[in-house]
Amino acid sequence: MIGKYNQFKAGWYDYEKDGPDLTPRRDEYETMRDDSNNNFKRGSYCVMATLLNRVLSALDTAWTIKRLNRSIEGGVRVGLKPVNAELMPMVAVRVKW
């Protein structure tokens, strides 16, 4: 607040009663604050770009898997097979790609 509003200008040690509102120290502070705000915005843009990249990668992965799975065929067969004069339950699984 001390650098943002003129009502707090007397809080700066280089303030003079009849001097300008913007003292050299306050100007330096406002420059640093502006740089900080710009860096924060830049960081926010980087985070958003990273999240967008993650979403696009997930969509690409889903599309690729769907495309590759079209060529996969599978089946399951359950039945009884005679083994040593007894009927044994058997399960057969087939996967073709």
N, C-alpha and C positions, 0 to 999 in steps of 0.2 A: 504494500500500500504506500510505503514511503516514497517509492520512485514513481508511482503511478499518478498520484493526485498532487496538485499544487498546494493544497492546504497543509501538507506535511513537509513542505520545502525547508522549513526552519530546522528540521531534523538532520539535515546534511551539515557536516562540520565546516564545509567551505562556503556555506550560505552567508551572504551579507544582506543586511536589512533592506537596503535600497538597491540591491544588485539584481541581476537577472534571475528569473525563475529556474532556469536550467543551468546549474553549476557544472563545472567540469566533472566532478565525481558522480553527480546524478546522471549526466550524459553518458559516462562510462557504464554506469549501472544499467541504464536503459538499452544501451548497445548490447551488453551481455545478456540482458533479458530477452531482447529481440532474437539474438543468436540462439538462445536456449529454446525459444518457442519454434524457431525455424527447424532446429534439429529434432525437436519433438514431432513436428509435422512430417519431416522426412522419415523418421523412424516409424511413424504410423503408416505411411505409404509403403514402406518396406514390409511391414507385418501384413498389410492387406495383400500385397503382391505375393507374399509367401503363401497365405491362405488360398488365394485364387489358384496358384500353382498346384497346391495340394488337391483342390477340388477338381481341377482339370486332369490331373494325374489319375485320380480315382475314376473319373468318367472314362478316360482312355483305357484304364485297366479293365473296367467292366465291359467295354466294347470289345476289346481284344479277346478276353476270355469267352464272351458270347460267340464271337466269330470262330474261335478255335474249337469250341465245344460242339459246333454244328457237325463236325466230321467224326465225332466220337459216337460209337454205337455200343449199346450195352444190353444185356439181358440176364435174367435169372430164371432157372428152371428147377422146379422141385418135383421129385418123383420117387418111385420105389424101384430098386434095381436088385435082381436076384444075385446073391453072393452066397456060395456054399449052401445051396438049397434053402436059403432064407431070403426074405425080402428086406432089404436095408433101405432106410430113407436116405436119399442123396440130394444134395443141393449143387447145382452147377451155375457158376457165374462166368459170363463172357463179356469181355471188353475189347472193342476193336477201334483203332484209331489210325 
